[in-house]
């Protein structure tokens, strides 16, 4: 959703479709397969295919600001930098430019500074700098994707992203599903309905 | 794919060539081959099966594994015919065997009596081509029942006091209720409304060789790995193959219907996977390519006799497009709903199906449902309130707190047919095969926007009554993106204001039939697939009768 927040996209897209299709307007990012998964697991740090080691450190530190590690795992534990690196040489090649242009030294400071929680209204700085805004949006999308994708498909190492949001790892469930349906007594017609019929 | 599938030569003149294998094409293939005809189905997308379906959000949603790809088949958009259209993705549809029914939500409401006769009831509406159907609900009722029993729908007959009459109960009980459904049901009842178990084209129990839903949670946008979703792929296509008379030919991109000197269709011209061109000969052509690609194909098939598009003497091909109004309203609750488990929708109500336009000040009506249809990444992109921090510990905390505490109320409503709203051929942009791209022209009728906002207000009212911690939505905006593709080759008795007659035969070409969302005269209240499938069963009966009486061959 480069340059487009959800609200704008909703306004553009209008209606008649489901919310899932709103999110379908992502950039065609990376499939990245199992690389990130294996990489994050490996004892020896793997070789990056797109990022230089210095860039990888920068990128990882920014992803870790987007989804920090606190009392639960964050971007680092999910192996997101590997996921993005792999993606940028596979399906996400068209985003390479954004990363290269997003990383010039004079902007790095600005980008990183803007992530500082002490900086007031951090996004104001980005709006002034289009390239930085685009870089931020792209990196944010890729970080989210790497954190929350089904762990079978690279990223979300060990399912830590799903643990954080409370999505069980299974792909087969039975009712009751949640708090509000657990004591449900079953559907009953109301008297009014009986009258109307 | 079964071993029984025949392989016809393109030079074999089969009885029917069907273009498209989705909701309508699958059923026509099944019915016509079952009735003894030799059928070839040409599908532009690949033949994927359950084994190919995954829960990979990037592959499905970002890389369009099951849907039309914006790079291969780009689109343009403009609001009105005076503007030059700009390149942008303008629609999504299923591009694989089974079509959009592979990835749809599977909400399966019947249309009601009023949908077929509303123009007579309320009179003309300025700026529209609002019309009655040439058929009534009663004529379609047996075919709705056929869809429920032969394709497979779960639901509870008589549960909604607003339901139209039915000749048989549902073949399967409703799917289990979700937390979103319970919240919705309790609050709607508090407000005096009449929620009921949603009719869904998903197996609630094992039936007809297919599994019951396992509640995996990757439903809308995804193909079902266990075949519980009653897609054409899982149902009608397999039945067609079993007749031994139907060949499903995937990766076959039809771009022209060929005609002879007498103006009769002789077959369909298509690109195969290697972009070689073939002509599949047939005694009759049935186009079920969806409400965008069907008109596009007819426009691409212009010839000397029909310079404005094949069978387009009315000039109506591609016009009167209806997308259905409405959209989602979101809410967060105190306790976990875990609504990511399961299919999308478990409760719905139809109290506002037919609003009194004198009272509300606009035409229209609709239904509201309780759902959660966002997958984890999709939720992070679009399921949080707009004022949520976009990064950092508060962003992470919002994700962690709300993924399993969020639900949506989806409002579904009418669209009015407006002649300028259309799919047409872009004069400049080409697809990867060098064919003119689809151009969407659309400006919502003001009543459609008023209806959406009216329904959103009801959704907020319901969520307030439900005790939501927070609920939010967005005012209705003008559409620039199409999912429901309706009305673009409408059915009617008058050849001047319709493209097909009530037998789905084009007024202009005797052996050319169209059946899909393009056939609809009105939009219904937001759930078209059930009606498209009922029309397909009915069309198959009509076409079979015509063929048996020798009225299709010259």
Interface residues (C-beta under 8 A of the other chain):
Chain A: X1 X5 X6 X7 X10 X11 X12 X13 X14 X15 X16 X17 X18 X19 X20 X21 X22 X23 X24 X25 X26 X27 X28 X29 X30 X31 X32 X65 X66 X67 X68 X70 X72 X74 X91 X115 X117 X123 X140 X141 X144 X145 X147 X148 X149 X150 X152 X153 X161 X162 X164 X165 X166 X167 X168 X171 X172 X173 X174 X175 X176 X177 X178 X179 X180 X181 X184 X187 X189 X190 X192 X193 X196 X197
Chain B: X54 X55 X56 X57 X58 X59 X61 X62 X63 X89 X92 X105 X156 X158 X159 X161 X174 X176 X177 X178 X179 X180 X181 X182 X183 X185 X189 X192 X194 X196 X197 X214 X215 X216 X217 X218 X220 X221 X323 X324 X325 X326 X327 X328 X333 X335 X336 X337 X338 X339 X340 X341 X342 X344 X373 X374 X375 X376 X377 X378 X379 X380 X381 X382 X383 X386 X390 X391 X392 X393 X395 X396 X399 X400 X403 X404 X408 X410 X412 X415 X444 X452 X474 X476 X477 X478 X479 X480 X481 X482 X483 X484 X526
